[in-house]
Amino acid sequence: MLKVKLKIPFDVTVACSGGVDSMAVLHFLSQRKTMPKVAYMHHGTEHGEEAYAFVKQYCSDNGLELSVGHLSRSKQRDESPEEFWRIQRYAFLHSIPGTVVMAHHLDDNVESWLLGALHGKPSVMPIRNKNVIRPFMMTKKSEFVDWCSRHGVPHVHDKSNDDTKYARNRMRNKIIPEALAINPGLHKVVAKIVAAQYAREAGTEELCSAG
């Protein structure tokens, strides 16, 4: 079940990587009367070209307007690849007129909270970043996977997500399984923090759920 905790305008752009999370959100929002636009950020990697071809074909097949962002500069020596791509990605998304919807979910917030805790600042993702909103942060990743499975939504897998040289991937693939062995209720702990943020910053109750 996809849980929506923030009002989503009808005229929106979905930030879509071609992965299971953003494809589930794109399909979900495509059920409305007004079709969403799509934004794809090309990170200049081998997978980026594969994912771009996939997203481009999906948009063509489904009559969706597609905007594509490209890297505007080279990575600086003091930037990690993750930081560089994030800066470039948000520069592109912030340049898009209107509201941009991202598919960040509860599992992303568990990762962010634990990564922050390791540096003494445990926190979850903000629900807004300028024109970017995150309405699905109470939805677990497994629910996005289930949505795509039940509705036959295609998607691609980024093999770099399995590479544990990146901090978030190490957290996702190595540390979180151990953390869940210690506290199986970890998602509930973080969900309370996320819910409080929605209530505090957006002042909303849960608006809807879709199965």
C-alpha positions as MATLAB code, in Angstrom:
seq = 'MLKVKLKIPFDVTVACSGGVDSMAVLHFLSQRKTMPKVAYMHHGTEHGEEAYAFVKQYCSDNGLELSVGHLSRSKQRDESPEEFWRIQRYAFLHSIPGTVVMAHHLDDNVESWLLGALHGKPSVMPIRNKNVIRPFMMTKKSEFVDWCSRHGVPHVHDKSNDDTKYARNRMRNKIIPEALAINPGLHKVVAKIVAAQYAREAGTEELCSAG';
ca = [
       0.000    0.000    0.000;
       1.402    3.398   -1.002;
       0.865    5.901    1.794;
       0.601    9.553    0.778;
       1.271   12.055    3.571;
       1.371   15.272    1.596;
      -1.040   16.840   -0.873;
       0.283   16.347   -4.406;
      -0.709   18.947   -7.022;
      -2.174   17.592  -10.257;
       0.433   19.344  -12.404;
       3.656   17.702  -11.203;
       6.933   16.312  -12.455;
       8.169   12.958  -11.150;
      11.919   12.597  -10.623;
      12.428    9.182  -12.208;
      15.608    7.111  -12.290;
      13.938    4.080  -13.847;
      14.313    2.160  -10.585;
      11.501    0.361   -8.800;
      10.757    3.221   -6.362;
      10.325    6.053   -8.851;
       8.603    3.815  -11.402;
       6.010    2.823   -8.789;
       5.370    6.504   -8.013;
       5.221    7.414  -11.709;
       2.699    4.643  -12.387;
       0.666    5.588   -9.288;
       0.437    9.255  -10.288;
      -0.331    8.322  -13.901;
      -3.689    6.984  -12.700;
      -4.896   10.542  -12.105;
      -6.712   12.724  -14.647;
      -3.655   14.885  -15.287;
      -0.616   12.896  -16.425;
       2.641   13.779  -14.676;
       5.739   14.997  -16.452;
       9.002   13.111  -15.973;
      12.501   14.329  -15.100;
      15.561   12.123  -15.546;
      19.036   13.091  -14.333;
      21.802   11.520  -16.432;
      24.853   11.044  -14.196;
      27.150   10.217  -17.092;
      27.675    6.608  -16.018;
      27.225    3.392  -17.955;
      24.059    2.621  -16.007;
      22.920    6.195  -16.566;
      22.838    5.579  -20.313;
      20.965    2.283  -19.869;
      18.428    3.845  -17.496;
      17.995    6.876  -19.743;
      17.158    4.653  -22.708;
      14.620    2.790  -20.556;
      12.946    5.928  -19.183;
      12.906    7.571  -22.612;
      11.194    4.534  -24.157;
       8.691    4.254  -21.294;
       7.758    7.925  -21.627;
       7.397    7.570  -25.404;
       5.199    4.491  -25.028;
       2.974    6.185  -22.456;
       2.785    9.715  -23.840;
       4.725   11.320  -20.994;
       6.739   14.524  -21.373;
      10.401   13.954  -20.453;
      13.069   16.437  -19.331;
      16.680   15.280  -19.063;
      19.418   16.800  -16.939;
      23.151   16.427  -17.547;
      26.246   17.078  -15.457;
      27.228   20.735  -15.689;
      30.777   20.361  -14.386;
      33.412   17.837  -13.356;
      33.641   16.414   -9.840;
      35.875   18.431   -7.542;
      38.716   16.667   -5.732;
      37.184   17.165   -2.296;
      33.740   15.824   -3.338;
      32.667   12.214   -2.989;
      30.848   10.796   -6.030;
      27.655   10.632   -3.934;
      27.905   14.301   -2.930;
      28.732   15.402   -6.492;
      25.803   13.540   -8.032;
      23.429   14.802   -5.333;
      24.435   18.446   -5.906;
      24.051   18.084   -9.667;
      20.750   16.230   -9.349;
      19.127   18.863   -7.141;
      20.440   21.716   -9.279;
      18.563   20.104  -12.183;
      15.386   19.400  -10.202;
      15.322   22.920   -8.754;
      15.485   24.322  -12.288;
      12.223   22.606  -13.242;
       9.109   24.823  -13.048;
       6.456   23.699  -10.581;
       6.407   20.843   -8.100;
       8.752   17.873   -8.412;
       7.830   14.627   -6.631;
      10.566   12.298   -5.393;
      10.037    8.679   -4.400;
      11.990    8.630   -1.143;
      10.479    6.093    1.246;
      10.695    4.882    4.833;
      13.723    2.658    4.202;
      15.609    5.670    2.818;
      14.874    7.471    6.068;
      16.111    4.555    8.158;
      19.385    4.772    6.216;
      19.583    8.556    6.623;
      18.769    8.407   10.329;
      21.461    5.797   11.019;
      24.058    7.537    8.839;
      23.381   10.753   10.733;
      23.561    8.938   14.067;
      27.070    7.728   13.230;
      28.088   11.380   12.995;
      26.152   12.461   16.078;
      23.228   14.008   14.171;
      20.453   11.448   13.615;
      17.803   12.961   11.348;
      15.343   12.033    8.628;
      14.882   13.620    5.207;
      13.019   16.930    4.968;
       9.639   16.662    3.308;
      10.373   19.737    1.158;
      13.459   21.017   -0.611;
      12.446   24.167   -2.481;
      10.104   22.884   -5.240;
      10.846   19.222   -4.440;
       8.449   17.286   -2.203;
       8.589   13.798   -0.683;
       5.024   12.569   -0.087;
       5.803    8.835    0.235;
       8.201    8.723    3.182;
       5.818    6.602    5.269;
       5.795    3.902    2.570;
       8.263    1.019    2.863;
      10.363    0.046   -0.145;
       8.778   -3.425   -0.150;
       5.448   -1.742   -0.881;
       6.907   -0.055   -3.969;
       8.252   -3.431   -5.085;
       4.859   -5.020   -4.481;
       3.111   -2.238   -6.427;
       5.313   -2.793   -9.481;
       4.871   -6.549   -9.235;
       1.070   -6.439   -8.969;
       0.638   -3.813  -11.677;
       3.287   -5.119  -14.065;
       5.329   -1.907  -13.922;
       8.745   -2.341  -15.591;
      11.906   -0.965  -14.020;
      15.679   -1.264  -14.170;
      18.199   -2.132  -11.470;
      21.276    0.014  -10.889;
      24.107   -2.431  -10.146;
      26.065    0.367   -8.462;
      23.529    0.164   -5.606;
      25.206   -3.124   -4.665;
      28.679   -1.557   -4.502;
      29.542   -1.158   -0.822;
      32.340    1.332   -1.481;
      29.568    3.929   -1.233;
      28.547    4.790    2.343;
      24.786    4.556    1.787;
      25.163    1.166    0.105;
      27.241   -0.132    3.022;
      24.526    1.102    5.356;
      21.755   -0.502    3.290;
      23.418   -3.837    2.555;
      25.562   -4.473    5.627;
      24.702   -2.337    8.645;
      20.903   -2.213    8.506;
      20.473   -6.026    8.433;
      22.559   -6.162   11.627;
      20.647   -3.249   13.162;
      17.342   -5.019   12.432;
      18.665   -8.161   14.105;
      19.185   -6.072   17.254;
      15.955   -4.074   16.923;
      13.369   -5.547   14.519;
      11.175   -2.505   15.209;
      13.675   -0.033   13.757;
      11.324    1.024   10.954;
       8.636    1.842   13.529;
      11.101    3.976   15.472;
      11.991    6.014   12.378;
       8.371    6.085   11.152;
       7.368    7.954   14.319;
      10.017   10.581   13.605;
       8.926   10.910    9.975;
       5.247   11.149   10.988;
       6.042   13.873   13.506;
       7.884   15.809   10.800;
       4.895   15.625    8.452;
       2.620   16.834   11.251;
       5.018   19.618   12.252;
       6.114   20.908    8.851;
       3.118   20.082    6.665;
       0.343   20.093    9.240;
      -1.384   17.195    7.479;
      -2.972   13.941    8.433;
      -2.562   10.944    6.153;
      -4.383   11.962    2.994;
      -4.788    8.653    1.239;
      -3.486    5.162    0.717;
      -3.598    3.166   -2.478;
      -3.394   -0.601   -2.685;
];
